[in-house]
């Protein structure tokens, strides 16, 4: 058997649990396969290694928290959340950590902020020794679908604490003074137990007090909210989330030690999300790059929805989920979307060959002609011909003129 010596070395390394040795031997096997022209097998090995790295990145490492840092009773499933006295509506929902919250994928700045916060909790004792506490309040803002709520759940999961999520429909009441009372009751409940308090859709509670479109009741609500946020610092962790940071009262910002903007994923984060959302299909670098090239400016929620639709299309076409099938399915999904304001996505939706011409002439995509051919189901000679024909130029000019 050809290359049996390398395969034997891989098996030995795997049996001893030496991951570094396994990867080293797989690299040896890749080099030999590439030399013999077995490019398909090389691509398969690359996909397996990439999938392994992604799975390893998602394994959470829970922060060990000293009980001196978190006060309050233990919150259990038997505890009932507080309710609105008039309507009986629950003021919050309670979620318990289960180890299943995936690690969010961010750009570098957001990633550093989240890891920095968790690092503070890992070193809470050292911070207290010099007279400071770990960050206990975080305001997360940005456009919809970018992972803000997932971030809050991930933090609670890492801290090993239940999440108490305010229910806006339960808190806000048409009865005068009831909304303020509900907010106070919610904070009293959260302060009693060791938990993370999540205030989602925060702008519904913390609107500008001088907004001419709001009635006087909003001033009472915001004042109550500010007072309770101040009290909350002595008890536990609070995370607030909003899609509309411009609506927040200025005094609210000062109540949060850290403010984090989460926008649409940058290129590296976008590719990581595409790999995650296409699972369990294993995709190579070229396919991921093509998807990412067509989907800049999309939120994480958009990427998940598009990848889910692509997988459905592949299955309904009764095709093997290889690179060519994924490419065709992406084209179909983009073609069904009502509005495409990104020219490469429009070109792929309208003309496969023009799209191949486009990426073959764009060095920024970072793919050679062999990789482009593999990702699009096009022969290398045809890729070369399309590159010379520059078929995409006329279509690009028409799209830009619209």
N, C-alpha and C positions, 0 to 999 in steps of 0.2 A: 504493500500500500504506500502510495506516494505521500510524503510529508508525515509518515507515521511517527517518526522520532519527535517531531514538534507536538503532535497531538498527544503523545504519551507524556511529554513534559507538562502540557496544559492540565492533563488529568491529575498528575502528581501534585501540582501546585494547588489545584482546586480541592483535593482531598485533605491537604494540610491547612486549608483556609487562608493561604497567602495570596491576597488579592493582587498585590503589586507584581508578584511572580506570574500570576495568571495573565495579567495584562501584557507583561513583557513577552511571554511566550505567544500570545495571540498576535502581537505586533510582528514577531518572527514569522508566524504563519501567514499573516497578511502580505509581508514582503515577498515571500516565496510564491504565493498565489498570484500576486500582481506581476511578478517576473514571468510567470507561465501564461499570463494573459487571462486568468480567471477573474475578470473584473466583477462579474455578478456575485461571486462568492466573497470577494473583498468588500463589496457594498453591504452584503448581509452581515458580515462581521462588524463593520462600522456601525450599523443600525443596532446590533445587539449591545455593543459597548456604550453607545449613546443612551440607549434605554436604561441600561444598568446605572449609569451616572445620574440620570434624571430621577430614577427611583430612589437612589441613595440620598439625593438632595432633599427628597420629600419626607424622609424619616424624621419625625420631630424629636427634639432633645429637651424634655421638660425641665423648666427651671426649678431648682430646689429652693423653696421659700421658708425662711425662718418664721415661726409663729409670732415672734416679736414684731415682725413687720406687718402682719395681717391680724386685725382684731375682729371679734364678733363670733357669734354662734355658728355652728356648722349647718349649712343649708342642705336639706335632704328633700327627696321627692315627696315626702309626706307633708311638707310645709305648703300651705295655701297662699297664693299671692294676694295682696290687698285688692279691694274692689271699690268702685264708685258707689257711694251710699244710695244715691237716687236710682241709678240704672242697674246696679249689680254687675257692671262690666269690669273685667279684670284690668288692673292698672299696669300689669307687666306680664311677661312670659319668663320662664326659668329654664335654662338649658344647662346640662351638666357635661363636663369634659368626658369624651369617650375615645380620644386618641385617633379620631378619623378626620379631623379638620386638616386639609392639605395646606402646605406652606404656600402663602401667596407669592406671586412672581412680580417683582417691581423693577423699576430703574434703580440705578446705583444710589441716588440720594435717599429715596424712600427706604431702600433696603438697609442702608446705614443707620437711618433713624430708628427703625424697628429693632434692629439688632442692638443698637445702643441702649434702648429702653430695657430690653430683656437683660442686657449685660449689667445694667444698674441693679436689677433685682437679683441677679446672680451674686452680686457683690454688695448686697444691702447692708450687711454687718459692717463692712469696711467704711461705707458711706456714713452710717450712723456714728462710727467712731470719731469722725471729724465734724459731726454736728449737722449732717444733711440727710435727707431721706431720698429713696428712689422716686422717680417721677410718678405721681399719682393721678395725673389728669392729662388727657390727650384729646385734641380736637382734630378730626380728620375731615378734609374737604376736597372737593374735586368733582368732575363730571360723573354722571351715572354710569354704572357698569364697570368701574375700574377696580373693584375689589375692596372697597372701604369697609363694608360690613364683614366680609371674610377676614379682613385684617383684625377687626375687633375680636372675632371668635377665635382666631389663631392666637392672639395674645392671651386671652382667657385660658385657652387650652394649654399654652406653654406654662402659664402660672399655676395650672391645676386648680382653677377656681370656677365655680358656677357663674354663668352669665345671666344677669337680671336685665331684660330688655324692656324698656318702657313701651307701652302700647299707646300711641298717640290718640287713637280712636277712643280709648278708655279714659285717658287723662283729660281731654278737652271736653268741656260740658257747656251746654247752653244756659245753665243756671248760673246766675251771678255769684261769683266767689268760689264756685265749686272747683273750677280748674286749678286755682291756686291751692285749694285744700288738697286736691288729688296729688299735686306735685309734692306737697309737704309729706303726705302719707307714703308716697313712693320712696322718697329719700329716707324717711324713718325706717321703712322696711329694709332698704339696702344697707343702711348704717347698722342695723341690728345683726346682719349676717356677714360672714366672710365671703365676699363676692366681687365681681366686676359689674359695675352699673353701666349699661349701654343706653345712650340717648340718641336713637336713630331719628332721622328727619328732624334734626335739632332746630332748624329754622322755624318749624311750626310753633315752638315754645319760646324761642329767643329772638323774636323779631324786634326791629328797631322800635323804640318806644315813641319816637316822633313821627312814625309813619302816618300820614294824613288819612290813609285808607282804613286804618284800624280804629276800633272803638277804645274807650278809656280802659276797658277791662284788661287789655294787653299790658298796660303798665303794671297793674297789680300782679299779673302772671310773671312778667320778667323780673320784677323785684323779688317775688317769692323764689324764683329760680336762682337768682344771684345769691340770695341769702343761704339757700340750701347747698349750692355749690361751695360756698365758703365753709360751711359746717362739714361738708363731706370730706374735706382734706384730712381731717383727723381720724377718719374711719376706714376709708378704702379707696379703690381705684375707679375712676370715672372716664369713660370714653364717649365723646359726642361725635356725631357724623352729620354732614350736610352736603347737599348738592348745590346749595344756594348761599354761599358764604357772604355774598353782598347784602343779604337780608338781615344778617345778625346784628344785634345791638353791639356797639363798640365795647361796652363794659363786659360783655360776655368773653371776649378774647382774652382779657386779663385773668380770667379765672382758670385758664388752662396753661400749664407749664410748658407744654410742647404743642405746636401746631404743625400738622403734616399735610402737605398737598400730594394727592395721588392722581396723576393724569393718565392719559392713554399710554400703554406700554411702549417703551423704546425698542429699538431693533432687536437687541439681545433678548430682552424680556418677551418680546412678541414671538420670537422663534421658540423660546422655551414653552410658552403657552400653547403654541400650535402643536408641538410634540406631545404635550400633556393631553390636549383635547382630542387628538387623533388616536390616542390609545384605545384599544389594545393593538391597533395597527402600528407596526414599526416602520418608521420612515427614515430615509437617508437625508443627508445634509442638503442635497440639491433640491429635493422635493420641498423640504421645509423652507429653503431660500425662495423658491418660486411662490409659495403661499404667502410668505412674509412680504415679498416684493409687491404683491397685489393688494395687501391689506394694511398699509400704514394708516395711522390715525384712528384705527378701530379700537374700541374698548375691549377689555378682557371678556365681557359678556357677549359682545359682537363676535369675537373670535370663536368663542365656545359654540355659539349658535351656528355659525358658518361651518365649522368643522363637523358638528353633529349632522348638518344637512348633507355635507359631502359624504359622510359615512353611510347615510341612508341611501343616497344616490348610487353609491357603489354596490350596495347590497341589492337594490331593486333592479340594477342592470345585470345581476347575476355574474359579476366579474370578480376575479381575484383582486384583492386590494393592493395591487402593486402600484408603482409610481405612475405608470401610464393611466391606469384607471382613476387614480386620485386626481390627476391633472384634468382628465375629461370631466370628472364630477365637479371639480372646482369651477370649471368653465360653465357648466350647466347651472350651478347654484348662483354664480354671479349674474348669469343671464336672466334669472328669475327675479333678481332684486329690482325694486322699482326705481331706484336712483343710484347711479354710480358716478361719483364726482372725481374719481381717481382714474386717470387715463389708462395706465396699464391694465387695470381691472376691466375697463370698458373694452379694450382691445382683445383681451382674452375671451370675454363674453361674446364678442362678435366674430373673431377670426383667429383660430389657433395658430395658423402659420404666420400671420402678421405678429402675433405675440412672440413666437420663436425668433422671428427676425429682430424684434425689439430687444429681447434679452441677450441675443447673440451679439448685438452692437452696443450693449451697455456694460462697460467694465465694472460698474459699481455693484452689480449683482454678485460678482466674485465666482462665477462658474465658467469652466472651460466648455468647449463644444461637446466633448464626450459626456460631461455631467448634464448639460442642457438636453442632450438627446435622451439620456436615461430618464430624466425627470419628466419629459414631455412625450415619451414614446415615439421619438423621431430619430431616424438614422443619422449618424454623424455626417454623412455626405449631404443629406438633405439640410441639416443645420447649416453647413458651410454654404450651400447654395442660397438659402434664405438670408443668411447674413449679407451676402454680396448683393442680393436683389433689393434689400432694404424695403421690404414690402410694407413695413409698419409706418413709413413716413407719411404717405397720403392719408392713411386712417388717423394718424395722430393729429395731422393738420385739420382734418374735418372735425375731430372731437374738440380740439382747442378752440375752433371757430364757433362752436355751438354755445 
